[in-house]
Amino acid sequence: MARSKSSSAWLKRHVSDPYVHRARAEGYRSRSAYKLIEIAKRDRLARPGDHVVDLGAAPGGWAQALAERVGRSGRVIAVDLLEIAPIPGVTIVRGDFREETVLRRLKDTVEGRKLDLVVSDMAPNLSGVSATDQARSIHLCELALEFARAHLKTQGAFLVKVFQGTGYPAFLAAMRGVFVAVASRKPGASRGDSKEMYLVGKELRGGTGR
Ligand SMILES: C[S@@+](CC[C@H](N)C(=O)[O-])C[C@H]1O[C@@H](n2cnc3c(N)ncnc32)[C@H](O)[C@@H]1O
């Protein structure tokens, strides 16, 4: 079957993408790992000993980079609908983050310990209807923000991928309502023509957890 124009363009871009080559050479499962690495360095996230939850983690590029950064004294819990092949130092919870049973399993895995960092790179399966996809994406961001608010230490941080469009300004306002400081980041590995943006929230407003 003939390839569509858009899939041939994607393949061409993928094959010549330096981040794809680098990920292969350095053993990361996704080129996205470099987005996490760049933001984590700049914003001093995922330090040795940190406890981190990674939402929407498959195939595991971010989780690999997080596990390297937090080291053996830290902990990374990775959640996804899809299977994630084992990663040393990473506990995997498979399931839909929107479901109560999965959230409960995740909470059991966290064992009541407050987290240093929550990251979310979740993106819904695309329906092709952009208004629907945007609404689903923002909904995942809102759920991740709620999880972060409930489980972070006061001095903790939240990193989330958001697509700019309907609902983005309201989500940004919600982030500012939860965190003392909110910054937007567009790492080098994020394609210029993509509407994705990464928001970093630091320090919970009025938090009580240490
Ligand atoms: C862009 S990928 C994440 C890539 C990952 N950060 C990496 O570096 O390998 C987005 C992921 O979000 C997951 N996802 C989307 N909706 C989800 C949900 N409701 N619950 C759990 N995972 C979800 C998808 O299955 C997909 O694997």
The ligand as an SDF file (V2000), in Angstrom:
LIG
                    3D

 27 29  0  0  0  0  0  0  0  0999 V2000
    4.2650   11.0190   24.3530 C   0  0  0  0  0  0  0  0  0  0  0  0
    3.9980    9.4780   25.1110 S   0  0  0  0  0  0  0  0  0  0  0  0
    5.1020    9.5170   26.4880 C   0  0  0  0  0  0  0  0  0  0  0  0
    6.5560    9.3540   26.1220 C   0  0  0  0  0  0  0  0  0  0  0  0
    7.4390    9.1610   27.3340 C   0  0  0  0  0  0  0  0  0  0  0  0
    7.5280   10.3690   28.1480 N   0  0  0  0  0  0  0  0  0  0  0  0
    8.8310    8.7430   26.9480 C   0  0  0  0  0  0  0  0  0  0  0  0
    9.7640    9.5300   27.0960 O   0  0  0  0  0  0  0  0  0  0  0  0
    9.0110    7.5930   26.5300 O   0  0  0  0  0  0  0  0  0  0  0  0
    2.4360    9.7060   25.8620 C   0  0  0  0  0  0  0  0  0  0  0  0
    1.9460    8.5190   26.6600 C   0  0  0  0  0  0  0  0  0  0  0  0
    0.7610    8.8840   27.3970 O   0  0  0  0  0  0  0  0  0  0  0  0
    0.0340    7.6930   27.6090 C   0  0  0  0  0  0  0  0  0  0  0  0
   -1.2970    7.9750   28.0690 N   0  0  0  0  0  0  0  0  0  0  0  0
   -2.2620    8.6830   27.4300 C   0  0  0  0  0  0  0  0  0  0  0  0
   -3.4000    8.6980   28.1360 N   0  0  0  0  0  0  0  0  0  0  0  0
   -3.1560    7.9910   29.2780 C   0  0  0  0  0  0  0  0  0  0  0  0
   -3.9360    7.6580   30.4040 C   0  0  0  0  0  0  0  0  0  0  0  0
   -5.2170    8.0380   30.4860 N   0  0  0  0  0  0  0  0  0  0  0  0
   -3.3880    6.9190   31.3900 N   0  0  0  0  0  0  0  0  0  0  0  0
   -2.0850    6.5160   31.2880 C   0  0  0  0  0  0  0  0  0  0  0  0
   -1.2830    6.8100   30.2400 N   0  0  0  0  0  0  0  0  0  0  0  0
   -1.8150    7.5390   29.2400 C   0  0  0  0  0  0  0  0  0  0  0  0
    0.0800    7.0240   26.2500 C   0  0  0  0  0  0  0  0  0  0  0  0
   -0.2160    5.6440   26.3350 O   0  0  0  0  0  0  0  0  0  0  0  0
    1.5170    7.3130   25.7950 C   0  0  0  0  0  0  0  0  0  0  0  0
    2.3630    6.2230   26.0420 O   0  0  0  0  0  0  0  0  0  0  0  0
  1  2  1  0
  2  3  1  0
  2 10  1  0
  3  4  1  0
  4  5  1  0
  5  6  1  0
  5  7  1  0
  7  8  2  0
  7  9  1  0
 10 11  1  0
 11 12  1  0
 11 26  1  0
 12 13  1  0
 13 14  1  0
 13 24  1  0
 14 15  1  0
 14 23  1  0
 15 16  2  0
 16 17  1  0
 17 18  1  0
 17 23  2  0
 18 19  1  0
 18 20  2  0
 20 21  1  0
 21 22  2  0
 22 23  1  0
 24 25  1  0
 24 26  1  0
 26 27  1  0
M  CHG  2   2   1   9  -1
M  END
$$$$
